[in-house]
């Protein structure tokens, strides 16, 4: 095997490609997979149409994504049960991109994001998903649900979508337009679909009430001649693959949006794959292969006019619950949607936009796991703060900023908690073989402190304050064997504290310094300050003995008696 970086990358990608075991798994129970794939396709159809419309590229873009990206991610992805396609979370990111750069820019962004995901897979970045805290994920999901719901307000109210890319502003203007000219037909269709989906899910969870509600709304609108704006004409098939949208000159300006799309695709896909593992027994996804599959899917989807795709949590859950055993189910889902695109485009084009808005409103409501949110909020105050802050940032800013803010907040609170665990306690001197009188003299002039836990930037300030408040002693012994970790800030603060004590005539000795801490202390010049006569001490008794010698020399303790001559 090649040991060059390029060879290592090639080996990683090769190991993530489909294997014979994938095919053997698909042969185990094809009947269950076929049924699961058909069910997921029925659920996915209105969602693909709705998310395509919401993104600004149209229903046909949503269908193209579900077919092309869904098939490629199923073959090359790292989960046997993952179902991919357009999602609400991705739509939230795409809307401002369409508003600022135009619809064709989304295709370029998707292509760039796909390449980035393949690179992440090559460098095995998927493993780092496990470090995202649960409150960040819960807050992120809650915020996405809010944004998806608010995005549907214009279509649910039957008003033209107002200009802008801030969902709260768009919603407010849509409500103003509705007040001026109410469209109760659209509201009725949207609310009816929401009610049917939510009530139906409680009554018969296995029945795909989304498609039932959409069909019913479409039939009622056609038979009753209601004034309900439909999706509009759809192409009878997928367009031929093309790179005509690609503009190399725009790559620089689209880099930041592409990074945001790639980050979201990685985050949501790995979250969804992990959720699928949790709902099954014996399934475990490969995070790096999942990134590769999503990367290839996002490279291909724009060629057919599709929007960026991710793993879809809701459709993946349906796939698992209806008995899917292998990636054959996700492939069947894409194939069924392809048949619908070719055979039923005229019928699909008559679906009212308000009905699709109702589907997405119900989806947003069902994304909110009230029990999970309550449990997270009750866990600790820090978890509640992270959850609320991430959700609020998702609504007010965008998803990538929200995740960054959530991670930074979680990191800061975690550091604060760890810093509080650092203890700086005065400990009694070991009496050893000292007399009571001698021990009393030692105790009056020598004080020992034990440092437990990490000594790093988050805990260093408190440590400095406590150590420099030492008074009325001649020697301070720092017992450092229990210091778990130390960074440059902690070492500098320690050096500063020792220098301040030295200026007051107090000698500072250290015992039990670990080898890994010597380099840090030595790099900032603190190690020399902690040495008495050019050495530090392996244990506390040695340090106490050195402190006694210092006090004898300084005349603080009486000189030890000299043995008589000849003895």
C-alpha positions, 0 to 999 in steps of 0.5 A, a space after each residue: 500500500 502506498 504511504 504517500 499522502 495521495 496514496 493514503 487518501 486513495 486508499 481511504 476512498 477505495 475502502 469506502 466504496 460499495 462492496 459485495 457485502 452490500 449486495 448480499 444484504 440486499 438479497 436477504 429480505 427484498 420483499 420487506 425492502 420493496 414494501 418499505 421503499 414504496 412507503 417511503 416514496 409515498 411519504 417523500 413525494 409531497 415533501 420533495 415537491 414542497 421543499 423544492 418549491 420552498 427553495 425557490 427552484 421549483 417542485 421539479 428541482 425537489 423531485 430531481 434531487 429525491 431521485 438522483 441524490 436519493 439513489 446515489 446516496 443509497 448506493 455509496 452512503 454509509 448507512 443501510 437504512 438512510 434515505 436522502 433527498 431535499 430537506 427542510 433544514 437545507 431549504 432554510 440555507 438555500 432560500 437566502 442564497 437564491 435571494 442574493 445570488 439567484 437560482 442557478 447559483 444554488 446549483 454551483 453551490 451544491 456542486 462545490 459542497 459535494 466536492 467538499 464532502 468528498 474531501 471531508 470523507 477522504 480525511 475521515 472527518 465523520 468521526 468528529 460528529 460524536 463530539 457535537 453536544 446533544 443540546 446543540 442538536 436539539 436546539 438546532 432541530 427546534 430552530 429548523 422546525 420553527 424556520 420550516 413552519 414560518 417559511 410556509 406561511 405565505 403559501 398557507 395564507 395564499 399570498 405572494 412570497 414577500 421579498 427578503 431572506 429573513 424568515 421572520 420578516 417575510 412571515 410578518 409581511 405575508 401576514 400583512 398582505 393576508 390582512 389586506 386581502 384574505 384568502 380563506 381557501 388557501 388557509 382552509 386547505 393548509 389547515 385541513 392537511 395539517 389536521 389530517 396528518 397530525 390526527 392520522 399519525 396518532 390514529 394510524 402511525 403506519 399510514 402515510 397520511 401526508 399523501 392521503 391529505 394532499 390527494 384529498 386536497 387536490 381532488 376537492 380543489 379541482 371538483 369544487 373549482 376552488 381558487 387555489 394556486 397549483 404547483 404548475 407544469 412539471 417536465 415529464 422526466 428528468 432533464 439531461 445532465 448539464 454543466 451549463 449553470 457552472 460559472 468559474 468566475 463566481 466560485 470565490 463569491 460562492 465559497 462561503 455559501 458552499 461551506 455552509 451547505 457542506 457543513 449542514 449536509 454533513 451534520 444533518 446526514 450524520 445525525 440522521 444515520 445515527 438516529 437510524 442506528 438508534 432505532 435498530 439492533 445490529 446496524 452501525 453506519 460508517 460516518 466517513 462513507 456516509 460523507 462520501 455518499 452525500 458528496 457524490 450525491 450532491 455533485 450529481 444532483 445539480 447536473 440534473 437541476 436538483 438542489 443540495 441533498 442530505 440524509 432526511 431524518 423523517 424519511 429515514 425513520 419511516 424507512 426503519 419503521 416499515 421494516 427496511 433491512 438494507 439499502 435496497 429500500 432507499 433505492 426503491 424509493 428513488 425508483 418509484 419517485 422516478 416513475 412518478 416523474 415520468 408517468 404522473 407529472 400532469 397530475 402532480 402539477 395540479 397539487 395546490 401550493 397551500 396543500 404542500 404548505 400544510 404538509 411542511 407545517 405538519 412536518 415542522 410540528 412533528 419535528 418538535 419532540 416535546 418530551 426530549 426538549 423538557 428532559 434536556 431543559 431539566 438536565 442542567 441549566 447549561 444544557 437549557 441555555 445551549 438549547 435555547 440559544 442554538 434555537 434562537 440563533 437558528 431563527 434569527 441568523 442561519 443554521 451554520 452560525 447557529 451551530 457555531 454559536 451552540 458549540 462555542 457556548 457548549 465549549 465555554 460552559 464545559 470549560 467553566 464546569 471543568 475549571 470549577 472542578 480544579 481544587 487548590 487545598 491546603 493540606 497538613 504536613 505529614 508528622 513523620 518522625 518529627 516531635 510535636 514541638 518541631 511539627 508545630 514550628 514547621 507548621 508555623 513556617 511551611 504551608 503545603 497546597 495540593 492542586 487537583 484537576 486541570 490547571 489551564 486558562 479557565 481555572 488559572 485566574 482563581 488559582 493565582 488569586 488564592 495562591 498569592 493570598 498566602 501570608 505569614 509563612 516562609 515556604 510554600 510547597 505545591 503538591 502537583 502530582 494530581 494536576 491532570 493537565 496544564 496549558 501555557 496559560 496555567 504555567 504562566 499564571 503559576 510562574 507569576 504567582 511564584 514570582 510574587 511570592 518570591 518578592 515577598 521572601 517566600 520560597 516556593 517548592 514543587 513536588 510530583 511534577 509529571 514529565 508531560 508538565 515539565 515541558 510546559 513549565 520549562 517553556 515559560 520559565 516557571 520550572 526554574 522558579 520551582 526548584 530549590 538549589 537547582 532541583 525539584 522534588 519527586 515527592 512531598 517528604 523530599 520537599 519538606 526536608 528541603 524546606 526544613 533545610 532552608 529554614 535552618 539556614 535562614 535561622 528560622 528553625 534552631 540548628 540541628 544538634 551536631 553529633 559529638 566527636 568520635 561518634 
